[in-house]
């Protein structure tokens, strides 16, 4: 069979993916071999790409729309798996009917299993995995496999793609259900009232389009005289341009909201800042069938979202992480009882106060804080899996003397990821508040604490941490006490990353500490001068990275006892530190057994 692949590695791998899904009996493999031969004899000039097409024909019916959906994404695009799964569920490609109550398998779990089937068949490539769970985080398509995907999607009229080949010549798009925009075009070209999904992967309203929409003489005059702040004509023309841009953006939003009333998916998520006009029109309330809405990275000049968002009762995913400025979010999100993934703005206006207690189906909650939300609402989110707290985080009516007398904060036994992020103007995190929060997170395996150089005197005692913790990242934490004696007692911790300055200059890893730690990264721990490692500590360590710890004098003696260490990476350290580890250096004997020592 390999000879039919013409030496193309991808075709060989994909063919192997087909075989891997079958029983290992000789008869099964013989059938596939015969099918490959007959398939390739259908026409002349057949090549290895036809083996790739065969992989689609062997897909079970439930996987075909999952694969075809990948045609939405541009070439070489790195696809976020969480976002892809949310789109699959919103479009009904993975049905919510498969969910069971009382903690049964949910649609996102089914979708993830579908994704892994495509991975096993080698039809998509894994780009990044989660460091704690090893689940796939991002994927990508090989160019040849993407060509097959586009070809099949076109045959089935699965999606209409606006790209460089047709963006400039489009006059009218009719009878399409899905549109994916890779290149800017005027949205008014879409005349299909039955459109179900609209995904943008290019600038919503790029500067080039704005320039083309103006009179060339006007634009040239502004560019030529832009430094003449005293020139009234420049001010008049510039003001006219701004007003024109705002009106055009307003017209695009209103056209979508008033003509595509059957939309289920509106993904305007871009990976950089994008001009969005004056404000989001209240007409968005017309999209009552919407399941997925992302406005990430958009910049509205008016920082208030319309209260008509409350009409979107069917929403499952809502991403409001708009660009830079503080946003006022009206208290209407509580009406969206079908919400499963909620991403709030990074910074809200002080008058924003959101009730979220009705969102019992919520799986993801990002940018929650106790200033703009009610802490008590977290107890109702019994299905929550991921929580990102963006400070401030304070507990009212807290019993300082006895933690056990305080009511629990988290109501979900499925929470596996917790992030606590402080901004530069937040108050210090109270360690006892943190201890009480962590005591209810009995299932988390990932923990990120980023205090932005705000002093947090110490970590809570180790018994407040989940025994399932596999990954901890401490960023910019100015601890007054060494946190290592607490962290090293965690039985299943595999990855520890310490980034930024501790308030201590000495760190000690004791015997039998960190029993399962595999990776340790010390990045810019500015005050660290001495590091001690006792014999028997970190018996499973495989990777060690030390970067920008400029006061650290030498590597600890105890590293020579860690026989499992496979890689040592030294980056941006003083020359004297490096010299000690080179041939003939006084510290080389400590790491001479390490196969890979990398200096950068």
C-alpha positions as CSV (number, residue, x, y, z in Angstrom):
1,X,0.0,0.0,0.0
2,X,2.9,2.3,0.7
3,X,3.9,2.4,-3.0
4,X,0.6,4.2,-3.7
5,X,1.7,7.0,-1.4
6,X,4.5,8.0,-3.8
7,X,6.9,8.5,-0.9
8,X,4.8,11.3,0.6
9,X,5.2,11.0,4.4
10,X,1.8,12.5,5.2
11,X,0.0,10.0,2.9
12,X,1.8,7.1,4.6
13,X,0.9,8.4,8.0
14,X,-2.7,9.0,7.1
15,X,-3.0,5.5,5.6
16,X,-1.6,4.2,8.9
17,X,-4.2,6.2,10.7
18,X,-6.9,4.4,8.7
19,X,-5.4,1.0,9.5
20,X,-5.1,1.9,13.2
21,X,-8.9,2.2,13.4
22,X,-9.5,-1.3,12.1
23,X,-9.0,-4.7,13.8
24,X,-5.5,-6.1,13.4
25,X,-6.8,-9.1,11.5
26,X,-5.3,-9.9,8.1
27,X,-8.7,-9.9,6.4
28,X,-9.5,-6.3,7.6
29,X,-6.1,-5.0,6.3
30,X,-6.5,-6.9,3.0
31,X,-9.9,-5.2,2.5
32,X,-8.4,-1.8,3.0
33,X,-5.5,-2.6,0.6
34,X,-8.0,-3.7,-2.1
35,X,-10.1,-0.6,-1.5
36,X,-7.0,1.6,-1.9
37,X,-6.1,0.0,-5.2
38,X,-9.6,0.2,-6.6
39,X,-10.0,3.8,-5.4
40,X,-6.9,4.8,-7.2
41,X,-7.9,3.1,-10.4
42,X,-11.0,5.2,-10.8
43,X,-9.3,7.8,-13.0
44,X,-6.0,8.6,-14.6
45,X,-3.1,10.6,-13.0
46,X,-4.1,9.6,-9.5
47,X,-1.6,10.6,-6.9
48,X,-0.8,10.5,-3.2
49,X,-3.5,13.1,-2.5
50,X,-6.1,10.5,-3.4
51,X,-4.9,8.4,-0.5
52,X,-5.6,11.5,1.7
53,X,-9.1,11.8,0.2
54,X,-9.6,8.1,1.0
55,X,-9.1,9.0,4.7
56,X,-12.2,11.2,4.5
57,X,-14.2,8.4,2.8
58,X,-13.4,6.1,5.7
59,X,-14.6,8.5,8.3
60,X,-17.8,7.5,10.2
61,X,-20.7,9.8,9.5
62,X,-20.5,11.6,12.9
63,X,-16.9,12.7,12.2
64,X,-17.4,14.1,8.7
65,X,-19.0,17.4,9.7
66,X,-16.4,17.8,12.5
67,X,-13.6,17.4,9.8
68,X,-15.4,19.7,7.3
69,X,-15.8,22.4,9.9
70,X,-12.0,22.8,9.9
71,X,-12.3,24.3,6.4
72,X,-13.5,27.5,8.1
73,X,-10.0,28.3,9.3
74,X,-7.3,30.0,7.2
75,X,-4.2,28.3,6.0
76,X,-1.5,27.7,8.7
77,X,-4.0,28.8,11.3
78,X,-3.3,27.4,14.8
79,X,-6.8,26.4,16.1
80,X,-7.7,26.7,19.7
81,X,-9.3,23.4,20.6
82,X,-11.6,24.8,23.4
83,X,-12.9,27.4,20.9
84,X,-13.4,24.8,18.2
85,X,-15.4,22.5,20.5
86,X,-17.6,25.5,21.5
87,X,-18.3,26.1,17.9
88,X,-19.1,22.5,17.2
89,X,-21.6,22.4,20.1
90,X,-23.2,25.8,19.1
91,X,-23.7,24.6,15.6
92,X,-25.3,21.3,16.7
93,X,-22.5,19.2,15.2
94,X,-22.1,17.7,18.6
95,X,-25.6,17.4,20.2
96,X,-26.5,18.5,23.7
97,X,-29.0,15.7,23.8
98,X,-26.1,13.3,24.6
99,X,-25.7,14.9,28.0
100,X,-26.9,13.2,31.1
101,X,-27.8,14.9,34.4
102,X,-26.0,14.3,37.7
103,X,-22.5,14.6,36.3
104,X,-22.8,12.5,33.2
105,X,-20.7,13.0,30.1
106,X,-21.3,16.4,28.6
107,X,-21.3,17.6,25.0
108,X,-17.8,19.1,25.4
109,X,-16.5,15.7,26.5
110,X,-18.1,14.0,23.4
111,X,-16.6,16.7,21.1
112,X,-13.2,16.1,22.6
113,X,-13.4,12.4,22.0
114,X,-14.3,13.2,18.3
115,X,-11.3,15.5,18.1
116,X,-9.0,12.7,19.4
117,X,-10.4,10.3,16.8
118,X,-9.3,12.8,14.1
119,X,-5.9,13.1,15.7
120,X,-5.5,9.3,15.8
121,X,-6.4,9.1,12.2
122,X,-3.6,11.7,11.5
123,X,-6.0,14.0,9.8
124,X,-5.0,16.9,12.1
125,X,-1.7,17.8,13.7
126,X,-1.3,18.5,17.4
127,X,0.6,21.7,18.1
128,X,0.3,22.2,21.8
129,X,-0.8,20.1,24.8
130,X,-1.9,21.2,28.3
131,X,1.1,20.9,30.6
132,X,-1.0,19.4,33.5
133,X,-3.6,17.2,31.8
134,X,-1.7,16.6,28.5
135,X,-5.0,17.3,26.7
136,X,-4.7,18.8,23.2
137,X,-4.8,22.7,23.4
138,X,-4.1,23.7,19.8
139,X,-4.2,21.9,16.4
140,X,-3.3,22.7,12.8
141,X,-3.9,21.2,9.4
142,X,-1.3,20.1,6.9
143,X,-1.6,22.1,3.7
144,X,-2.5,19.0,1.7
145,X,-5.0,17.7,4.2
146,X,-6.6,21.2,4.2
147,X,-6.9,21.1,0.4
148,X,-8.8,17.8,0.8
149,X,-11.0,19.4,3.5
150,X,-11.7,22.5,1.3
151,X,-12.5,20.3,-1.7
152,X,-15.0,18.2,0.3
153,X,-16.6,21.2,1.9
154,X,-17.1,22.8,-1.5
155,X,-18.7,19.6,-2.9
156,X,-21.2,19.6,0.1
157,X,-21.7,23.3,0.0
158,X,-20.7,23.2,3.7
159,X,-19.2,26.7,3.9
160,X,-18.6,29.8,1.7
161,X,-15.1,31.1,2.2
162,X,-14.2,34.7,1.4
163,X,-10.5,34.9,0.6
164,X,-8.1,36.6,-1.8
165,X,-9.4,34.6,-4.8
166,X,-12.9,36.1,-4.6
167,X,-13.0,39.0,-2.0
168,X,-12.5,41.7,-4.6
169,X,-15.0,40.3,-7.1
170,X,-17.9,39.4,-4.8
171,X,-21.1,41.1,-5.8
172,X,-23.7,38.9,-4.1
173,X,-23.8,35.7,-1.9
174,X,-27.0,33.8,-1.8
175,X,-28.2,30.5,-0.5
176,X,-25.4,29.9,1.9
177,X,-25.6,28.7,5.6
178,X,-22.0,29.4,6.7
179,X,-19.6,32.1,5.7
180,X,-15.9,32.3,6.8
181,X,-14.2,35.7,6.1
182,X,-10.4,35.4,5.5
183,X,-10.2,38.7,3.5
184,X,-12.1,41.9,4.0
185,X,-15.2,42.5,2.0
186,X,-18.4,44.5,2.5
187,X,-20.8,42.4,4.5
188,X,-23.7,43.8,2.5
189,X,-22.7,41.3,-0.3
190,X,-24.4,38.6,1.7
191,X,-28.0,38.4,0.7
192,X,-28.9,35.1,2.4
193,X,-31.5,35.5,5.2
194,X,-30.9,31.8,6.2
195,X,-27.3,32.2,7.1
196,X,-26.5,30.3,10.3
197,X,-22.8,31.2,11.1
198,X,-20.5,34.0,10.3
199,X,-16.8,33.8,11.3
200,X,-14.3,36.6,10.8
201,X,-10.6,35.9,10.5
202,X,-9.5,39.2,9.0
203,X,-9.9,42.8,10.1
204,X,-13.5,43.6,10.6
205,X,-13.0,47.1,9.2
206,X,-9.3,47.4,8.1
207,X,-7.4,50.7,7.6
208,X,-6.9,49.8,3.9
209,X,-10.7,49.6,3.3
210,X,-11.2,52.9,5.1
211,X,-8.6,54.6,2.9
212,X,-10.2,53.2,-0.3
213,X,-13.6,54.5,0.8
214,X,-12.3,58.1,1.0
215,X,-11.6,60.5,-1.9
216,X,-7.9,60.0,-2.8
217,X,-7.3,63.7,-2.8
218,X,-8.6,64.0,0.7
219,X,-6.5,61.2,2.0
220,X,-3.3,62.5,0.3
221,X,-3.9,65.9,1.8
222,X,-4.2,64.6,5.3
223,X,-1.1,62.4,5.0
224,X,0.9,65.3,3.6
225,X,-0.1,67.8,6.3
226,X,-0.6,65.6,9.3
227,X,2.0,67.5,11.4
228,X,0.3,70.8,10.8
229,X,-1.9,70.9,14.0
230,X,-2.6,74.5,13.4
231,X,-4.1,73.9,9.9
232,X,-8.0,74.0,10.3
233,X,-8.5,72.1,7.0
234,X,-6.6,69.1,8.4
235,X,-8.8,69.1,11.5
236,X,-12.0,69.4,9.4
237,X,-11.0,66.6,7.0
238,X,-9.7,64.3,9.8
239,X,-13.0,64.8,11.7
240,X,-14.9,64.0,8.6
241,X,-12.9,60.8,8.1
242,X,-13.5,59.7,11.7
243,X,-17.2,60.3,11.5
244,X,-17.4,58.5,8.1
245,X,-15.5,55.5,9.6
246,X,-17.9,55.4,12.6
247,X,-20.9,55.5,10.4
248,X,-19.6,52.7,8.1
249,X,-18.8,50.4,11.1
250,X,-22.3,51.2,12.5
251,X,-23.9,50.3,9.2
252,X,-22.0,47.0,9.1
253,X,-23.2,45.9,12.6
254,X,-26.8,47.0,11.9
255,X,-26.9,45.2,8.6
256,X,-25.8,41.9,10.3
257,X,-28.2,42.3,13.2
258,X,-31.2,43.1,11.1
259,X,-30.7,40.8,8.1
260,X,-29.2,37.6,9.6
261,X,-31.8,37.0,12.3
262,X,-31.3,33.2,12.2
263,X,-27.6,33.4,13.1
264,X,-26.4,30.8,15.6
265,X,-22.7,31.7,15.5
266,X,-21.1,35.2,15.2
267,X,-17.4,34.9,15.8
268,X,-15.6,38.3,15.4
269,X,-12.6,37.1,17.5
270,X,-9.4,38.5,16.1
271,X,-5.9,38.1,17.5
272,X,-5.1,41.8,17.6
273,X,-6.8,45.2,18.1
274,X,-9.5,46.0,15.6
275,X,-11.6,49.1,15.1
276,X,-15.3,48.4,15.8
277,X,-16.9,51.8,15.5
278,X,-18.7,54.0,18.0
279,X,-20.7,51.4,19.9
280,X,-22.4,48.0,19.6
281,X,-25.9,48.7,18.3
282,X,-28.9,47.6,20.4
283,X,-30.1,45.7,17.3
284,X,-28.0,42.8,18.5
285,X,-31.0,41.8,20.6
286,X,-32.6,40.7,17.3
287,X,-30.4,37.6,17.1
288,X,-32.5,35.6,19.5
289,X,-31.2,32.2,18.0
290,X,-27.6,33.1,18.7
291,X,-25.6,30.3,20.4
292,X,-22.1,31.7,20.1
293,X,-21.0,35.3,20.3
294,X,-17.3,36.5,20.5
295,X,-16.3,40.2,20.4
296,X,-12.8,39.6,21.6
297,X,-10.2,42.3,20.7
298,X,-12.7,44.8,19.4
299,X,-12.4,48.4,20.4
300,X,-15.7,50.4,20.8
301,X,-15.4,54.1,21.3
302,X,-18.5,54.0,23.5
303,X,-17.8,51.9,26.6
304,X,-21.3,50.7,27.4
305,X,-22.8,47.5,26.0
306,X,-26.5,47.5,25.1
307,X,-29.0,46.0,27.6
308,X,-30.6,44.2,24.6
309,X,-27.9,41.5,25.0
310,X,-30.3,40.1,27.5
311,X,-32.6,39.0,24.6
312,X,-30.0,36.4,23.7
313,X,-31.4,33.7,25.9
314,X,-30.0,30.8,23.8
315,X,-26.3,31.8,24.1
316,X,-24.0,29.0,25.1
317,X,-20.7,31.0,24.7
318,X,-20.3,34.7,25.3
319,X,-16.9,36.4,25.0
320,X,-16.8,40.0,26.0
321,X,-13.0,40.5,26.3
322,X,-13.1,43.7,24.2
323,X,-10.0,45.8,23.8
324,X,-8.3,48.0,26.4
325,X,-10.9,50.4,27.8
326,X,-13.2,49.8,30.8
327,X,-16.6,48.5,29.8
328,X,-19.9,48.7,31.4
329,X,-21.8,45.5,31.2
330,X,-25.6,45.8,31.9
331,X,-26.9,43.3,34.5
332,X,-28.7,41.1,31.9
333,X,-26.4,38.1,31.7
334,X,-28.4,36.3,34.4
335,X,-31.1,35.8,31.7
336,X,-28.9,33.6,29.6
337,X,-29.5,30.4,31.5
338,X,-28.1,28.2,28.7
339,X,-24.6,29.8,29.0
340,X,-21.8,27.3,29.3
341,X,-18.7,29.5,28.7
342,X,-18.6,33.2,29.9
343,X,-15.6,35.5,29.3
344,X,-16.2,38.8,31.0
345,X,-14.2,42.0,30.1
346,X,-10.8,42.3,31.8
347,X,-11.8,45.6,33.3
348,X,-15.4,46.7,34.0
349,X,-16.8,50.1,35.0
350,X,-17.2,50.5,38.7
351,X,-21.0,50.7,38.3
352,X,-21.1,47.2,36.7
353,X,-22.6,44.7,39.1
354,X,-23.6,41.3,37.6
355,X,-25.9,38.6,39.0
356,X,-24.7,35.3,37.7
357,X,-26.4,32.8,40.1
358,X,-28.8,31.6,37.5
359,X,-26.0,30.3,35.3
360,X,-26.1,26.7,36.6
361,X,-24.8,25.2,33.3
362,X,-21.6,27.3,33.3
363,X,-18.4,25.3,32.6
364,X,-16.0,28.2,32.1
365,X,-16.0,31.6,33.9
366,X,-13.1,34.0,33.1
367,X,-12.4,37.5,34.7
368,X,-14.7,37.0,37.7
369,X,-14.1,39.5,40.6
370,X,-15.9,40.4,43.8
371,X,-16.3,44.1,42.8
372,X,-18.4,43.6,39.7
373,X,-19.9,40.2,40.6
374,X,-21.4,38.5,43.6
375,X,-19.2,35.9,45.3
376,X,-22.2,33.9,46.6
377,X,-23.2,33.1,43.0
378,X,-20.2,30.7,42.6
379,X,-21.9,28.2,44.9
380,X,-24.7,27.8,42.3
381,X,-22.3,26.9,39.5
382,X,-22.1,23.3,40.2
383,X,-20.7,22.3,36.8
384,X,-17.9,24.8,36.7
385,X,-14.6,23.4,35.3
386,X,-12.5,26.5,34.8
387,X,-12.4,29.7,36.9
388,X,-10.3,32.7,36.3
389,X,-10.5,35.3,39.1
390,X,-9.3,38.8,38.1
391,X,-8.9,40.8,41.3
392,X,-10.2,42.2,43.5
393,X,-11.0,39.1,45.5
394,X,-12.4,39.7,48.9
395,X,-14.7,37.7,51.2
396,X,-17.3,39.6,53.2
397,X,-18.4,38.6,56.7
398,X,-15.4,36.4,56.9
399,X,-14.6,34.6,60.2
400,X,-10.9,35.3,60.7
401,X,-10.6,33.0,63.7
402,X,-12.1,29.8,62.3
403,X,-12.0,29.0,58.6
404,X,-14.4,26.1,59.0
405,X,-17.2,28.3,60.1
406,X,-17.2,30.2,56.8
407,X,-19.6,28.9,54.1
408,X,-18.0,27.3,51.0
409,X,-17.2,29.5,48.0
410,X,-17.1,27.0,45.1
411,X,-20.1,24.8,44.5
412,X,-18.6,22.6,41.8
413,X,-16.8,19.3,42.4
414,X,-15.6,19.3,38.8
415,X,-13.4,22.4,38.9
416,X,-10.0,21.4,37.5
417,X,-8.4,24.8,36.7
418,X,-8.1,27.9,38.9
419,X,-6.3,31.1,38.1
420,X,-6.0,34.1,40.4
421,X,-4.7,37.2,38.6
422,X,-4.3,40.6,40.2
423,X,-4.0,43.9,38.4
424,X,-1.5,46.6,39.4
425,X,-3.9,48.6,41.6
426,X,-5.5,45.8,43.5
427,X,-5.1,45.2,47.2
428,X,-2.9,42.4,48.5
429,X,-4.6,39.0,48.5
430,X,-5.4,37.9,52.1
431,X,-3.8,34.4,52.6
432,X,-6.7,33.3,54.8
433,X,-9.2,34.2,52.0
434,X,-7.0,32.3,49.6
435,X,-6.9,29.3,52.0
436,X,-10.7,29.3,52.3
437,X,-11.1,29.4,48.5
438,X,-8.6,26.6,47.9
439,X,-10.2,24.4,50.6
440,X,-13.3,24.1,48.4
441,X,-11.4,23.3,45.2
442,X,-10.8,19.7,46.0
443,X,-10.4,18.5,42.3
444,X,-8.2,21.2,40.7
445,X,-5.1,20.0,38.9
446,X,-4.0,23.4,37.7
447,X,-3.3,26.5,39.8
448,X,-2.0,29.9,38.6
449,X,-1.4,32.8,41.0
450,X,-0.2,36.0,39.4
451,X,-0.1,38.9,42.0
452,X,1.6,41.5,39.8
453,X,4.2,42.3,42.4
454,X,1.5,42.9,45.1
455,X,2.7,41.5,48.4
456,X,1.1,38.3,49.5
457,X,2.9,37.4,52.7
458,X,2.7,33.6,52.4
459,X,1.0,30.7,50.9
460,X,-1.7,28.8,52.8
461,X,-0.7,25.6,54.5
462,X,-0.4,22.6,52.2
463,X,-3.5,20.8,53.5
464,X,-5.6,23.6,51.9
465,X,-4.4,22.6,48.5
466,X,-6.0,19.9,46.4
467,X,-4.1,16.6,46.4
468,X,-4.8,16.4,42.6
469,X,-2.6,19.4,41.8
470,X,-0.2,18.6,39.0
471,X,0.7,22.1,37.8
472,X,1.4,25.3,39.8
473,X,2.6,28.6,38.3
474,X,3.5,31.4,40.8
475,X,4.1,34.6,39.0
476,X,5.4,37.9,40.5
477,X,4.6,36.7,44.1
478,X,6.6,38.6,46.7
479,X,6.4,36.1,49.5
480,X,7.9,37.0,52.8
481,X,8.3,33.3,53.6
482,X,9.8,30.6,51.4
483,X,6.8,28.7,49.8
484,X,8.9,25.6,49.0
485,X,8.3,23.8,52.3
486,X,4.6,24.0,51.5
487,X,4.7,23.1,47.8
488,X,7.1,20.2,48.2
489,X,4.5,18.3,50.3
490,X,2.0,18.1,47.4
491,X,1.9,14.4,46.5
492,X,1.1,14.7,42.7
493,X,2.7,18.0,41.7
494,X,4.5,17.3,38.4
495,X,5.3,20.8,37.1
496,X,6.3,23.9,39.1
497,X,7.0,27.3,37.5
498,X,8.2,30.2,39.7
499,X,8.4,33.4,37.8
500,X,9.3,36.8,39.3
501,X,10.8,37.9,42.6
502,X,10.3,36.2,46.0
503,X,10.8,38.3,49.1
504,X,13.3,35.7,50.3
505,X,16.9,35.0,49.3
506,X,17.2,31.4,50.3
507,X,15.2,28.3,49.1
508,X,15.5,24.8,50.4
509,X,14.1,21.5,49.0
510,X,14.2,18.9,51.7
511,X,14.6,15.1,51.7
512,X,11.5,13.3,50.1
513,X,10.2,16.7,49.0
514,X,8.5,17.0,45.6
515,X,8.1,13.2,45.2
516,X,6.6,13.4,41.6
517,X,8.0,16.7,40.3
518,X,9.2,16.3,36.7
519,X,9.8,19.9,35.6
520,X,11.0,22.9,37.6
521,X,11.4,26.4,36.1
522,X,12.9,29.3,38.1
523,X,12.5,32.5,36.0
524,X,13.7,35.9,37.2
525,X,13.7,35.0,40.9
526,X,15.6,38.2,41.6
527,X,16.4,37.9,45.3
528,X,17.4,34.2,45.3
529,X,21.0,33.9,46.4
530,X,21.2,30.4,47.8
531,X,19.4,27.2,46.8
532,X,19.8,24.0,48.8
533,X,18.7,20.6,47.7
534,X,18.9,17.7,50.2
535,X,19.7,14.2,49.1
536,X,16.5,12.4,48.3
537,X,14.6,15.6,47.2
538,X,12.9,15.7,43.8
539,X,13.6,12.0,42.9
540,X,11.6,12.2,39.7
541,X,12.9,15.5,38.3
542,X,13.6,15.4,34.5
543,X,13.8,19.0,33.4
544,X,15.3,22.0,35.2
545,X,15.4,25.6,33.8
546,X,17.1,28.5,35.5
547,X,16.8,32.0,33.8
548,X,17.6,35.5,35.0
549,X,18.2,34.5,38.6
550,X,21.2,36.9,38.6
551,X,22.0,36.7,42.3
552,X,22.1,32.9,42.5
553,X,25.7,32.1,43.2
554,X,25.8,28.4,42.2
555,X,23.8,25.2,41.6
556,X,22.9,23.2,44.7
557,X,25.1,20.3,45.7
558,X,22.1,18.0,45.9
559,X,21.5,18.0,42.1
560,X,24.2,15.3,41.8
561,X,21.9,12.9,43.5
562,X,19.0,13.4,41.1
563,X,19.8,10.7,38.5
564,X,16.6,11.2,36.6
565,X,17.6,14.7,35.4
566,X,17.7,14.7,31.6
567,X,17.9,18.3,30.7
568,X,19.3,21.4,32.3
569,X,18.7,24.8,30.7
570,X,20.6,27.9,31.8
571,X,19.5,31.2,30.3
572,X,20.5,34.9,30.9
573,X,22.7,34.1,33.9
574,X,25.9,35.8,34.9
575,X,29.1,34.7,33.2
576,X,30.6,33.5,36.4
577,X,27.6,31.1,36.9
578,X,28.2,29.7,33.5
579,X,32.0,29.3,33.9
580,X,31.4,27.1,36.9
581,X,29.5,24.6,34.7
582,X,31.9,24.5,31.8
583,X,34.7,21.9,31.3
584,X,36.9,22.2,34.3
585,X,34.4,24.3,36.3
586,X,34.0,23.8,40.0
587,X,30.3,22.9,39.7
588,X,30.4,20.6,36.7
589,X,30.5,17.5,38.9
590,X,27.0,18.3,40.2
591,X,25.4,17.9,36.7
592,X,28.0,15.8,34.9
593,X,25.4,13.0,34.7
594,X,22.8,15.2,32.8
595,X,22.7,14.2,29.1
596,X,21.6,17.7,27.9
597,X,23.0,21.0,29.3
598,X,21.8,24.0,27.3
599,X,23.2,27.6,27.6
600,X,21.3,30.5,26.1
